């Protein structure tokens, strides 16, 4: 069977990456691409690297144009997807690459986003540990999927095995991320100009203000962090999250640390991550003593993890590299789509990066 697809926000980075991956999918026909201010222009003016799709013209993003397809991808800025989802009730599968349907807590949405709260959809991180199983079980046959925030899924995949196994203390998590500016979208922002970021590292959303924090807390709580929580800290999670923009177009390198739980051995720590990801294609734990680089995952739907045990500081250190536009966004969306449709999970997705 061939599925017809419409992609909104097709002139942006996330939309363009969804199209790049779908262009090689044997079961997909990309029928419609839409945009807002760029409607009426050829897709090739905005995505000149997508040569096989150069014949497509960007149409207006309206429910009427998006309807009538088997699958709709919404690659829109946060807060804009919700206005379309009710009108797309007859579309068999809708996948939102924005934040509108990720959070289960309306209070968290109000605190970090604001505006109308929309119902949560199946979370599009198949490898995430949830209640002793994997999130992919909640994606089988799903009709509505929320693709993850790139920083959020990177940190969640980094720490969930340790949380689920009880080998780390999630009440003192510290994570610092080096991120490429493509994660902020394609719209012009003065602080993301080349002249501002080249030769510089630029922290932002410092002090617990980044919008991906509640998404991480939600994922780690589902992995089991609330076990043993104290009344003063009901979900058992405290996280210090600091992202830093660095001069690379793509990529996230997340360094996450947490205290080692009492009485836990080094072998038990490593076994927690090895057991969690031993059978996963796209999330891989590197051999002991190895850590990943963002260069190793560019263009791939792969998350590479390096694990170190710092006994002097009594902390576990996880270094994780992903391509924010692939495993962080578009690849996760398409991987989740494959699972929902009963297709091979790896279809149109590669574990191989591009080098140099």
Buried (B, 14 or more C-beta within 10 A) or exposed (E): EEBBBBBBBBBBBBBBBBBBBBBEBEBBBBBBBBBBEBBEEBBBEBBEEBEEBEEBEBBEBEBEBBBBBBBBBBBBBBBBBBBBBEEBEEBEBBBBBBBBBBBBBEEBBEBBBEEEBBEBBBBBBBBBBBEEEBBBEBBEEBEBBBBBBBBBBBBBBBBBBBBBBBBBBBBBBBBBBBBBBBBBBBEEEEEBEEEBBEEEEBEBBEEEEBBBBBBBBBBBBBBBBBEEBEEEEEBBBBBBBBBBBBBBEBBBBBBBBBBBBEEBEEEBBBBBBEEBBEEBBBBBBBEEEEBBBBBBBBBBBBBBBBBBBEEEEEBBBBBBBBBBBBBBBBBBBBBBBBBBBEBEBEBBBBBEBEEE
